[in-house]
Amino acid sequence: MRANLIAVLTLCAAGLHGAEMKAGAAKVEITPATPVWLSGYAARTHASDGVLQPLWAKALALESAKGQLVVIVTIDVVGIPRTVADEVAARAQKQYGLERGQLLLNASHTHTGPMVWPNLMNLTVVSPEEEKKLVAYSHTLTDALVNVTGAALKDLAPAKLSYGEGTAVFAMNRRLPTPTGIKNSPYPEGPVDHRVPVVKVLDRAGNVRAILFAYACHNTTLGGDIYQFSGDYAGYAQAALEREHPGATALFMILCAGDQNPYPRGTVAQAEQHGNELAAAVDRVLGGAMTPVTGPVRTTFRLTQLQLAARTREEFQQELKSTVPAVVRRAETMLKAMDAGKRIDSVEYPMAAVRFGKSLTLLALGGEVTVDYALRMQREYHGEPVITAAYSNDVMSYIPSARVLREGGYEPVDSMAYYGLSGPYAGDVEERVFTAIHQVLKQVGR
């Protein structure tokens, strides 16, 4: 009787302090071995010519019991296309038994990373030789993501998790209202999300094994004049944290940053400055009081359909006269698709959710989600913290809120040509996304 009581109390204590969790971390360098075309800016005119920072794919496996686990993979690239995500997931299922909802891929959206073919392939026209290099890199990256996932699973060991939030203020809204419309320029009065979510992973000895942190800001401190590989501010932040915590793996996730830029911007020194500010914010959280994160780990994944606004053949024929090359290429592609009887008016949109007991929820949205979604999540889901990530499992376009769609400008309208989509989303895009959000969060118990 006494022995049973002790066992029960021990199990309860383990649940309270997160000791029933296991964690594993791994990292692999993904810097291209040869020069390839960088992604993020249409103005670039040649392939990469050096390395400012190595690029990484990092994986964090978290398990509460057999079959109750998730692997979060963070990647220093501008975006992961659906084709790559699906292949990584299929191979992870075959090799490691992971269900689709148990694997989360998040791209940092660094604009000094390689193009991952075919993501943003309409950004520019590359030669057949350069395209061949990009396709080869995409295959190499796919292998790396599968391997780093397996390495993190192999590294699973008892761990204690905790959560806290800090603040960093270099992100600013970039949709400045002007008499002639929205301009891509600093807008200090615009909506922002300056929170810095942090998950700390300790081993049995109390050593930091991994740090998962996040922020809602484009990795665009460095501009299109930079041709060297870099993780931008997020890369510098991860490097600073790993120097400060030897032996730990620091993983960065980007949040709803679709309309958020770092300011000031333009130089390597400023990228390092922002990275150091973010790392310092994370360190303050790590050194303060944090809330235990416990199991069980529940996961789900779903695809939902988003509608694009109706476009006519006449509109695309008119776009053939545009002075913007990407618009002309988009029009040619759409006209060919229409001639072939293909639909051009919908997008399949991925969404995932992970819940850790009743202590923390991670929502992972595809695309370049604007900040209004994160702010609405704060209004609708109180109490238990929710990390609302974007750029996850596919980066197919910007995902504008209803407000941003009404206002127009680069994110909801002009950018769609670079992504090769027919045009802006239909007016119900925000409600379609939130209907799916409510469904996936209900599936994990929220």
Phi, psi and omega in degrees: 000310180297319180297320179295319180296318179297319180298317180297315180297323178297317179296319178298316180297321178299319179295320182295325187254006175078013185288345180282351181281155169236151178218149175218142182228149178205160178212151177216137179286136181237017176298127178303141183284339180229162179300133174221169181289134175276159182246164173113329181229129180286343186282348182294149186238357179204173182286176182298157179222028177160185184227121171275318179218146171293149177260148186227149160247131183231144182232139175234114177263131181232127185225134176256334177193169181302124181087351179250088185204165174215147172242119178260122181245122179252141193223129180276068175220166182289327180188151175256121177284158182303323181299318178291314180302316182294321180292318178300315181296318181295318180289325177293325177293316182291318185274327187237356179076020181280131170285162186301321181288349181269003178233122182238120179252125181232120179269137184287343181068033173292133180271009171239039174244167183287152171293132177255097186301131009256025179298131179054034183292343178271006179296323182204175175251121178252157179291160177304324179294316178293321178299319179300319178296319181293320177296318178297319178296321178302319178293319178298317179296319178303313177301316182297320181292322176295315184292320181290329174299312179297322180295322178293319178296321179293335183273359184306132179205160180307138184207161175239130182250146174213160187229144173204172180228139174240197182217138170224143193242014182279347176284141178216146175299141185246011182257083184279120176288134176226166179301338181255012179120187182282130178248140177283092187200159181305135180226084185302334181272357183283163181294142179218168173224099185268007180292148176236092177292141182222130170246124179257135179242118179249147172274182184299332181275358180088010178275146179286119179264324182206152176227117175255120182224162188211159179199150182259085179199134174306142171271070184230031173299322180268137186263188182291352176277354180266127182242015179254143179295141180194151172273005183058208186302324182294324177293318178294323179295316179297316180297319180296318180293323180288331173291320182288332183233078183304135180092348180269152173256122180258124182242130179255133171244138177266139184262209185280082190250014187305327181240029183238130176239154173279138176224138357289166183214160175128341184232159176297321179300322179289325175298317179293322178300312180295321178298318179293323177297317180293317178298320178296321177297319178296316181298324177296322177294315181300328182273356182253192180286130179233158184264132179301142175247124186233172176272183005282156175273122177242138183226155173204159180214140177210158173247139178227157182265128172251137182266141173262152179298147181295137176234152181251160175302321181298322179296317179291323176297323177292324180293340176299340180268001184297152175272357179263114185304320181296325178293318178297314180297319178299315180299317179299317180296317181293321179295320177296318179297318179296320178297328181274002179076020181272149177281140181233016191246017179211158180227134175273124193244123181272148179209140179223157176219143176229130177236132179256098183054232173241029187252333185197140175236137175244119177254129183239114183254146175281161173080177179271083187283133179282160192294337180305329181293317179295320180292323176293323176301320178298323180288323187271334184237105183259172174080251181305129183294147177234126171267118181255097180269156173236192176054035187245130172071346172182137174240090188262343183177176164288150175241095184280150169285171178300321180296312181297321179297318178296320183289333181077196180104197189296306188300307184278340188239292189298323184294337187296333177294320180293329177275357177073023178261157191295331182170195183294163176288159174292163186296345183265015187301316182296318181291325175297317179296316182288331173299316178293322177302312180301323181291314182290325178291326175295323181294332177262009172097012177268000000 
